Amino acid sequence: MSKKENVIQMDIYKIKRDEKKLLKENKTSLEETYLINEFSENKTTLNKKIITIRKEIDEIRHLLKKLM
C-alpha cells in the first residue's frame, strides 16, 4: 500500500471507531433517559397512592369519631 492508502485506511478506521463510540454514548444516553422517565412515572404513581391512602385514613378517622 502507498502512503496515501495507509492514511486513508487509518482515517476510515478512526471514523468507524468514533462512530462506534458515539453510538455507544447515544445508547447509554437513551437508557438513562428511559430510566429517568420510568422513575418519574413511578414517583407520580406512588404519590397518587399516598394521597389515596391519606384520604382513606381521614375517612376512617372521621368514621371512628362518629362512632365514639
C-alpha positions as CSV (number, residue, x, y, z in Angstrom):
1,M,0.0,0.0,0.0
2,S,1.1,3.5,-0.7
3,K,1.4,6.1,2.0
4,K,-1.8,7.8,0.8
5,E,-3.7,4.5,1.0
6,N,-2.4,3.9,4.5
7,V,-3.5,7.4,5.6
8,I,-6.9,6.8,4.1
9,Q,-7.2,3.4,5.8
10,M,-6.3,5.0,9.1
11,D,-8.8,7.7,8.6
12,I,-11.5,5.1,7.8
13,Y,-10.5,3.2,11.0
14,K,-10.7,6.4,13.1
15,I,-14.1,7.3,11.7
16,K,-15.5,3.8,12.4
17,R,-14.1,3.9,15.9
18,D,-15.6,7.3,16.6
19,E,-18.9,6.2,15.1
20,K,-19.0,3.2,17.5
21,K,-18.1,5.4,20.4
22,L,-20.9,7.9,19.6
23,L,-23.4,5.1,19.1
24,K,-22.5,3.6,22.5
25,E,-22.8,7.0,24.1
26,N,-26.1,7.6,22.4
27,K,-27.4,4.2,23.6
28,T,-26.3,5.0,27.1
29,S,-28.0,8.4,27.0
30,L,-31.2,6.8,25.8
31,E,-31.1,4.2,28.5
32,E,-30.5,6.9,31.1
33,T,-33.4,9.0,29.7
34,Y,-35.7,5.9,29.8
35,L,-34.7,5.2,33.4
36,I,-35.3,8.8,34.5
37,N,-38.7,8.8,32.8
38,E,-39.6,5.4,34.4
39,F,-38.5,6.7,37.8
40,S,-40.6,9.8,37.3
41,E,-43.7,7.8,36.4
42,N,-43.2,5.5,39.4
43,K,-42.8,8.5,41.7
44,T,-46.0,10.0,40.3
45,T,-47.9,6.7,40.8
46,L,-46.6,6.4,44.4
47,N,-47.6,10.0,45.2
48,K,-51.1,9.3,43.9
49,K,-51.3,6.1,46.0
50,I,-50.1,8.1,49.1
51,I,-52.7,10.7,48.5
52,T,-55.4,8.0,48.2
53,I,-54.2,6.2,51.4
54,R,-54.2,9.5,53.3
55,K,-57.8,10.2,52.2
56,E,-58.8,6.7,53.3
57,I,-57.1,7.3,56.7
58,D,-59.0,10.6,57.1
59,E,-62.3,8.8,56.3
60,I,-61.6,6.1,58.8
61,R,-60.7,8.8,61.5
62,H,-63.9,10.6,60.7
63,L,-66.0,7.4,61.0
64,L,-64.3,6.5,64.3
65,K,-65.1,9.9,65.7
66,K,-68.7,9.4,64.7
67,L,-68.8,6.0,66.5
68,M,-67.4,7.4,69.7
